[in-house]
Amino acid sequence: MRKTVSAFLAVFMCLFLFTACGGRTIEERISKAQLQKMCDEVKSDPQFKSVFSDVKVEVEGNNITYEYYIKVDWDSMQMTAFKTAVQNSDLKDEIAKLKDQFEKQSGIRPEKITYKYYTYHDEILVTVEG
């Protein structure tokens, strides 16, 4: 998961740096096409493909939400194990680093970054925000 987050960050930062100047929020600076390109890049990661069917990024003001959709209908034990793994991961540390990098590169610090993981049936399994 760390590798996927890092890949996503790299793509996002590259696109963000080349976005036209102007706008005081992340939402004002990034286009839908750029967001789609970022999602496509993450989807191309073999690690992503083994677990997830889709990823979406939503930007509202200076809040960024990453939504990951699990591609297999897991039983309750598998969902609990995944949820525990996400909650015990260093994702909150990654979010803090991501905020710092956004601010360093763009001068805009995201107010909140949220990761949502959805089950095969589009129900929220776990949410991590920072």
MDTraj code that builds the backbone (N, CA, C; nanometers):
import mdtraj as md
import numpy as np

residues = "MET ARG LYS THR VAL SER ALA PHE LEU ALA VAL PHE MET CYS LEU PHE LEU PHE THR ALA CYS GLY GLY ARG THR ILE GLU GLU ARG ILE SER LYS ALA GLN LEU GLN LYS MET CYS ASP GLU VAL LYS SER ASP PRO GLN PHE LYS SER VAL PHE SER ASP VAL LYS VAL GLU VAL GLU GLY ASN ASN ILE THR TYR GLU TYR TYR ILE LYS VAL ASP TRP ASP SER MET GLN MET THR ALA PHE LYS THR ALA VAL GLN ASN SER ASP LEU LYS ASP GLU ILE ALA LYS LEU LYS ASP GLN PHE GLU LYS GLN SER GLY ILE ARG PRO GLU LYS ILE THR TYR LYS TYR TYR THR TYR HIS ASP GLU ILE LEU VAL THR VAL GLU GLY".split()
xyz = np.array([
    [0.0827, -0.1181, 0.0000],
    [0.0000, 0.0000, 0.0000],
    [0.0872, 0.1247, 0.0000],
    [0.1979, 0.1209, 0.0720],
    [0.2883, 0.2364, 0.0781],
    [0.3389, 0.2708, -0.0608],
    [0.3694, 0.1674, -0.1419],
    [0.4194, 0.1885, -0.2768],
    [0.3144, 0.2590, -0.3633],
    [0.1876, 0.2183, -0.3485],
    [0.0793, 0.2802, -0.4237],
    [0.0625, 0.4259, -0.3837],
    [0.0686, 0.4535, -0.2533],
    [0.0567, 0.5915, -0.2044],
    [0.1704, 0.6760, -0.2601],
    [0.2918, 0.6223, -0.2570],
    [0.4078, 0.6964, -0.3084],
    [0.3955, 0.7235, -0.4575],
    [0.3497, 0.6242, -0.5333],
    [0.3317, 0.6420, -0.6777],
    [0.2269, 0.7487, -0.7047],
    [0.1192, 0.7442, -0.6286],
    [0.0125, 0.8411, -0.6457],
    [0.0625, 0.9822, -0.6143],
    [0.1391, 0.9936, -0.5071],
    [0.1957, 1.1224, -0.4682],
    [0.2851, 1.1785, -0.5776],
    [0.3707, 1.0956, -0.6334],
    [0.4625, 1.1415, -0.7375],
    [0.3868, 1.1942, -0.8587],
    [0.2874, 1.1217, -0.9015],
    [0.2077, 1.1647, -1.0173],
    [0.1335, 1.2933, -0.9847],
    [0.0731, 1.2985, -0.8662],
    [-0.0033, 1.4165, -0.8277],
    [0.0850, 1.5398, -0.8234],
    [0.2029, 1.5258, -0.7658],
    [0.2914, 1.6407, -0.7545],
    [0.3386, 1.6891, -0.8914],
    [0.3697, 1.5977, -0.9805],
    [0.4115, 1.6372, -1.1158],
    [0.3014, 1.7146, -1.1854],
    [0.1809, 1.6644, -1.1784],
    [0.0695, 1.7331, -1.2430],
    [0.0415, 1.8668, -1.1762],
    [0.0489, 1.8678, -1.0436],
    [0.0185, 1.9885, -0.9699],
    [0.1170, 2.0998, -1.0019],
    [0.2433, 2.0662, -1.0190],
    [0.3454, 2.1660, -1.0484],
    [0.3236, 2.2324, -1.1838],
    [0.2650, 2.1586, -1.2778],
    [0.2463, 2.2123, -1.4116],
    [0.1078, 2.2710, -1.4346],
    [0.0287, 2.2742, -1.3324],
    [-0.1028, 2.3352, -1.3426],
    [-0.0836, 2.4866, -1.3483],
    [-0.1693, 2.5491, -1.4236],
    [-0.1588, 2.6945, -1.4377],
    [-0.1632, 2.7625, -1.3019],
    [-0.0846, 2.8662, -1.2894],
    [-0.0852, 2.9435, -1.1663],
    [-0.2198, 3.0112, -1.1514],
    [-0.2458, 3.0575, -1.0360],
    [-0.3741, 3.1197, -1.0105],
    [-0.4571, 3.0272, -0.9251],
    [-0.5556, 3.0811, -0.8631],
    [-0.6367, 3.0008, -0.7743],
    [-0.5686, 2.9872, -0.6405],
    [-0.6480, 2.9909, -0.5373],
    [-0.5915, 2.9837, -0.4028],
    [-0.6199, 2.8503, -0.3362],
    [-0.6903, 2.7641, -0.4053],
    [-0.7178, 2.6331, -0.3483],
    [-0.6695, 2.5253, -0.4448],
    [-0.6535, 2.4067, -0.3900],
    [-0.6139, 2.2945, -0.4749],
    [-0.7208, 2.2708, -0.5798],
    [-0.8459, 2.2803, -0.5406],
    [-0.9575, 2.2582, -0.6338],
    [-0.9513, 2.3543, -0.7524],
    [-0.9125, 2.4782, -0.7287],
    [-0.9040, 2.5777, -0.8356],
    [-0.7842, 2.5541, -0.9273],
    [-0.6848, 2.4828, -0.8790],
    [-0.5612, 2.4650, -0.9553],
    [-0.5536, 2.3372, -1.0373],
    [-0.6391, 2.2411, -1.0107],
    [-0.6245, 2.1132, -1.0790],
    [-0.7501, 2.0819, -1.1600],
    [-0.7295, 2.0314, -1.2790],
    [-0.8429, 2.0023, -1.3678],
    [-0.8906, 1.8588, -1.3504],
    [-1.0113, 1.8317, -1.3960],
    [-1.0678, 1.6957, -1.3923],
    [-0.9804, 1.6010, -1.4743],
    [-0.9293, 1.6487, -1.5868],
    [-0.8436, 1.5646, -1.6713],
    [-0.7170, 1.5241, -1.5965],
    [-0.6595, 1.6161, -1.5207],
    [-0.5400, 1.5846, -1.4430],
    [-0.5714, 1.4829, -1.3333],
    [-0.6859, 1.4977, -1.2692],
    [-0.7265, 1.4015, -1.1673],
    [-0.7439, 1.2622, -1.2288],
    [-0.8046, 1.2573, -1.3466],
    [-0.8245, 1.1284, -1.4133],
    [-0.6909, 1.0658, -1.4519],
    [-0.5984, 1.1469, -1.4967],
    [-0.4662, 1.0958, -1.5334],
    [-0.3965, 1.0366, -1.4111],
    [-0.4100, 1.1014, -1.2973],
    [-0.3515, 1.0496, -1.1743],
    [-0.4134, 0.9144, -1.1381],
    [-0.5439, 0.9054, -1.1481],
    [-0.6118, 0.7799, -1.1164],
    [-0.5662, 0.6689, -1.2102],
    [-0.5526, 0.6998, -1.3373],
    [-0.5081, 0.6005, -1.4355],
    [-0.3676, 0.5506, -1.4036],
    [-0.2821, 0.6400, -1.3587],
    [-0.1454, 0.6017, -1.3229],
    [-0.1454, 0.5067, -1.2026],
    [-0.2265, 0.5373, -1.1023],
    [-0.2345, 0.4504, -0.9854],
    [-0.2895, 0.3137, -1.0252],
    [-0.3888, 0.3128, -1.1130],
    [-0.4506, 0.1874, -1.1571],
    [-0.3523, 0.0989, -1.2326],
    [-0.2507, 0.1564, -1.2895],
    [-0.1540, 0.0779, -1.3660],
    [-0.0544, 0.0029, -1.2761],
    [-0.0514, 0.0346, -1.1484],
    [0.0385, -0.0319, -1.0535],
    [-0.0109, -0.1751, -1.0282],
    [0.0738, -0.2769, -1.0502],
    [0.0315, -0.4156, -1.0290],
    [-0.0201, -0.4424, -0.8871],
    [0.0370, -0.3763, -0.7888],
    [-0.0088, -0.3933, -0.6508],
    [-0.1529, -0.3448, -0.6370],
    [-0.1850, -0.2351, -0.7031],
    [-0.3212, -0.1822, -0.6999],
    [-0.4172, -0.2824, -0.7617],
    [-0.3809, -0.3332, -0.8787],
    [-0.4685, -0.4228, -0.9538],
    [-0.5002, -0.5509, -0.8785],
    [-0.4116, -0.5938, -0.7913],
    [-0.4349, -0.7187, -0.7197],
    [-0.5448, -0.7060, -0.6137],
    [-0.5733, -0.5849, -0.5669],
    [-0.6705, -0.5657, -0.4588],
    [-0.7894, -0.4790, -0.4990],
    [-0.7636, -0.3761, -0.5791],
    [-0.8669, -0.2765, -0.6046],
    [-0.9160, -0.2793, -0.7495],
    [-1.0431, -0.2406, -0.7651],
    [-1.1002, -0.2317, -0.8988],
    [-1.0997, -0.0885, -0.9512],
    [-1.0986, 0.0080, -0.8594],
    [-1.1062, 0.1469, -0.9021],
    [-1.0523, 0.2372, -0.7920],
    [-1.0123, 0.3557, -0.8331],
    [-0.9732, 0.4610, -0.7402],
    [-1.0293, 0.5909, -0.7955],
    [-1.0763, 0.6743, -0.7053],
    [-1.1266, 0.8059, -0.7438],
    [-1.0652, 0.9081, -0.6503],
    [-1.0458, 1.0280, -0.7036],
    [-0.9936, 1.1375, -0.6223],
    [-1.0933, 1.2516, -0.6310],
    [-1.1306, 1.3015, -0.5169],
    [-1.2194, 1.4175, -0.5113],
    [-1.1467, 1.5302, -0.4401],
    [-1.1573, 1.6483, -0.4970],
    [-1.0950, 1.7652, -0.4363],
    [-1.2039, 1.8687, -0.4154],
    [-1.2153, 1.9136, -0.2916],
    [-1.3111, 2.0184, -0.2583],
    [-1.2379, 2.1227, -0.1757],
    [-1.2204, 2.2399, -0.2344],
    [-1.1413, 2.3423, -0.1674],
    [-0.9995, 2.2933, -0.1508],
    [-0.9553, 2.2806, -0.0268],
    [-0.8223, 2.2276, 0.0032],
    [-0.8298, 2.0920, 0.0729],
    [-0.9401, 2.0212, 0.0512],
    [-0.9575, 1.8870, 0.1059],
    [-0.9488, 1.7863, -0.0083],
    [-0.8724, 1.6806, 0.0132],
    [-0.8529, 1.5779, -0.0885],
    [-0.9012, 1.4450, -0.0322],
    [-0.9822, 1.3748, -0.1103],
    [-1.0318, 1.2442, -0.0692],
    [-0.9945, 1.1426, -0.1750],
    [-0.9284, 1.0360, -0.1316],
    [-0.8932, 0.9240, -0.2179],
    [-0.9898, 0.8112, -0.1841],
    [-1.0579, 0.7586, -0.2842],
    [-1.1539, 0.6501, -0.2633],
    [-1.1067, 0.5266, -0.3382],
    [-1.0832, 0.4205, -0.2638],
    [-1.0370, 0.2945, -0.3208],
    [-1.1504, 0.1922, -0.3114],
    [-1.1727, 0.1194, -0.4202],
    [-1.2801, 0.0211, -0.4271],
    [-1.2213, -0.1195, -0.4386],
    [-1.2518, -0.2030, -0.3394],
    [-1.2017, -0.3400, -0.3362],
    [-1.2748, -0.4213, -0.4422],
    [-1.1998, -0.5009, -0.5174],
    [-1.2583, -0.5692, -0.6324],
    [-1.3147, -0.7079, -0.6043],
    [-1.2941, -0.7604, -0.4856],
    [-1.3401, -0.8957, -0.4534],
    [-1.4407, -0.8887, -0.3386],
    [-1.5378, -0.9768, -0.3423],
    [-1.6385, -0.9844, -0.2363],
    [-1.5805, -1.0640, -0.1199],
    [-1.5127, -0.9961, -0.0285],
    [-1.4473, -1.0606, 0.0838],
    [-1.5484, -1.1040, 0.1886],
    [-1.5113, -1.2080, 0.2628],
    [-1.5942, -1.2476, 0.3768],
    [-1.5603, -1.1545, 0.4942],
    [-1.6345, -1.1673, 0.6024],
    [-1.6172, -1.0743, 0.7147],
    [-1.4782, -1.0832, 0.7774],
    [-1.4183, -1.2019, 0.7775],
    [-1.2845, -1.2163, 0.8349],
    [-1.1810, -1.1415, 0.7503],
    [-1.1926, -1.1507, 0.6189],
    [-1.1000, -1.0804, 0.5301],
    [-1.1176, -0.9292, 0.5422],
    [-1.2431, -0.8836, 0.5518],
    [-1.2673, -0.7397, 0.5658],
    [-1.2119, -0.6885, 0.6984],
    [-1.2282, -0.7650, 0.8048],
    [-1.1757, -0.7245, 0.9353],
    [-1.0235, -0.7178, 0.9311],
    [-0.9621, -0.8164, 0.8675],
    [-0.8155, -0.8172, 0.8574],
    [-0.7656, -0.6962, 0.7785],
    [-0.8323, -0.6640, 0.6670],
    [-0.7920, -0.5487, 0.5861],
    [-0.8094, -0.4200, 0.6658],
    [-0.9237, -0.4063, 0.7308],
    [-0.9523, -0.2862, 0.8102],
    [-0.8470, -0.2682, 0.9196],
    [-0.8141, -0.3756, 0.9883],
    [-0.7126, -0.3700, 1.0939],
    [-0.5766, -0.3313, 1.0357],
    [-0.5427, -0.3891, 0.9216],
    [-0.4140, -0.3578, 0.8584],
    [-0.4061, -0.2098, 0.8216],
    [-0.5135, -0.1552, 0.7667],
    [-0.5152, -0.0127, 0.7288],
    [-0.5044, 0.0743, 0.8540],
    [-0.5820, 0.0407, 0.9562],
    [-0.5808, 0.1211, 1.0787],
    [-0.4461, 0.1151, 1.1499],
    [-0.3753, 0.0043, 1.1358],
    [-0.2450, -0.0109, 1.2013],
    [-0.1280, 0.0291, 1.1121],
    [-0.1571, 0.0701, 0.9904],
    [-0.0513, 0.1104, 0.8979],
    [-0.0004, 0.2494, 0.9336],
    [0.1015, 0.2915, 0.8617],
    [0.1555, 0.4256, 0.8830],
    [0.0918, 0.5272, 0.7879],
    [-0.0316, 0.5043, 0.7498],
    [-0.1004, 0.5925, 0.6557],
    [-0.1155, 0.7344, 0.7108],
    [-0.1380, 0.7478, 0.8404],
    [-0.1486, 0.8833, 0.8976],
    [-0.0159, 0.9586, 0.8854],
    [0.0945, 0.8862, 0.9008],
    [0.2259, 0.9492, 0.8812],
    [0.2438, 0.9892, 0.7354],
    [0.1986, 0.9036, 0.6438],
    [0.2070, 0.9341, 0.5005],
    [0.1224, 1.0568, 0.4671],
    [0.0069, 1.0681, 0.5294],
    [-0.0792, 1.1847, 0.5069],
    [-0.0077, 1.3118, 0.5518],
    [0.0557, 1.3084, 0.6674],
    [0.1290, 1.4257, 0.7175],
    [0.2413, 1.4634, 0.6211],
    [0.3144, 1.3636, 0.5702],
    [0.4217, 1.3902, 0.4736],
    [0.3651, 1.4469, 0.3438],
    [0.2532, 1.3924, 0.3009],
    [0.1889, 1.4389, 0.1785],
    [0.1475, 1.5848, 0.1917],
    [0.0910, 1.6212, 0.3052],
    [0.0534, 1.7610, 0.3292],
    [0.1763, 1.8519, 0.3230],
    [0.2845, 1.8086, 0.3870],
    [0.4080, 1.8873, 0.3858],
    [0.4597, 1.9060, 0.2438],
    [0.4569, 1.7987, 0.1635],
    [0.5061, 1.8072, 0.0259],
    [0.4173, 1.8963, -0.0605],
    [0.2869, 1.8881, -0.0428],
    [0.1966, 1.9770, -0.1163],
    [0.2299, 2.1223, -0.0856],
    [0.2449, 2.1500, 0.0426],
    [0.2725, 2.2874, 0.0841],
    [0.4069, 2.3354, 0.0297],
    [0.5068, 2.2509, 0.0360],
    [0.6399, 2.2874, -0.0133],
    [0.6370, 2.3152, -0.1637],
    [0.5684, 2.2319, -0.2393],
    [0.5667, 2.2443, -0.3853],
    [0.4713, 2.3520, -0.4364],
    [0.3601, 2.3713, -0.3675],
    [0.2568, 2.4593, -0.4231],
    [0.2268, 2.5829, -0.3408],
    [0.2714, 2.5825, -0.2158],
    [0.2373, 2.6946, -0.1289],
    [0.0989, 2.6801, -0.0683],
    [0.0317, 2.5691, -0.0972],
    [-0.1014, 2.5437, -0.0424],
    [-0.0953, 2.4161, 0.0407],
    [-0.1376, 2.4260, 0.1638],
    [-0.1399, 2.3072, 0.2507],
    [-0.2821, 2.2509, 0.2518],
    [-0.2970, 2.1241, 0.2159],
    [-0.4301, 2.0642, 0.2258],
    [-0.4791, 2.0685, 0.3705],
    [-0.6039, 2.1057, 0.3866],
    [-0.6603, 2.1083, 0.5214],
    [-0.6817, 1.9669, 0.5727],
    [-0.7297, 1.8808, 0.4836],
    [-0.7576, 1.7435, 0.5234],
    [-0.7354, 1.6517, 0.4043],
    [-0.6716, 1.5393, 0.4297],
    [-0.6570, 1.4338, 0.3303],
    [-0.7230, 1.3096, 0.3890],
    [-0.8122, 1.2510, 0.3106],
    [-0.8892, 1.1362, 0.3570],
    [-0.8715, 1.0202, 0.2612],
    [-0.8532, 0.9025, 0.3165],
    [-0.8519, 0.7781, 0.2385],
    [-0.9741, 0.6988, 0.2811],
    [-1.0562, 0.6616, 0.1829],
    [-1.1736, 0.5790, 0.2090],
    [-1.1586, 0.4503, 0.1296],
    [-1.1850, 0.3407, 0.1960],
    [-1.1789, 0.2103, 0.1315],
    [-1.3186, 0.1503, 0.1327],
    [-1.3660, 0.1153, 0.0130],
    [-1.5013, 0.0631, -0.0028],
    [-1.4989, -0.0867, -0.0301],
    [-1.6010, -0.1546, 0.0211],
    [-1.6158, -0.2976, -0.0045],
    [-1.6608, -0.3184, -0.1488],
    [-1.6670, -0.4435, -0.1867],
    [-1.7167, -0.4840, -0.3184],
    [-1.8584, -0.4315, -0.3418],
    [-1.9337, -0.4124, -0.2336],
    [-2.0725, -0.3665, -0.2419],
    [-2.0850, -0.2152, -0.2204],
    [-1.9746, -0.1432, -0.2384],
    [-1.9705, 0.0027, -0.2286],
    [-2.0102, 0.0573, -0.0910],
    [-1.9810, -0.0185, 0.0122],
    [-2.0029, 0.0289, 0.1492],
    [-1.8662, 0.0660, 0.2066],
    [-1.8608, 0.1716, 0.2833],
    [-1.7333, 0.2135, 0.3414],
    [-1.6869, 0.1091, 0.4430],
    [-1.5663, 0.0597, 0.4209],
    [-1.5065, -0.0391, 0.5112],
    [-1.4220, 0.0297, 0.6169],
    [-1.3400, 0.1248, 0.5722],
    [-1.2526, 0.1960, 0.6660],
    [-1.2170, 0.3318, 0.6076],
    [-1.2041, 0.4287, 0.6964],
    [-1.1675, 0.5649, 0.6577],
    [-1.0511, 0.6096, 0.7459],
    [-0.9522, 0.6711, 0.6835],
    [-0.8382, 0.7281, 0.7568],
    [-0.8245, 0.8711, 0.7083],
    [-0.8158, 0.9646, 0.8030],
    [-0.7987, 1.1041, 0.7624],
    [-0.7009, 1.1743, 0.8530],
    [-0.6455, 1.2761, 0.7972],
    [-0.5490, 1.3539, 0.8722],
    [-0.5428, 1.4942, 0.8199],
])
top = md.Topology()
chain = top.add_chain()
for i, resn in enumerate(residues, 1):
    res = top.add_residue(resn, chain, resSeq=i)
    for name in ("N", "CA", "C"):
        top.add_atom(name, md.element.get_by_symbol(name[0]), res)
traj = md.Trajectory(xyz[None], top)
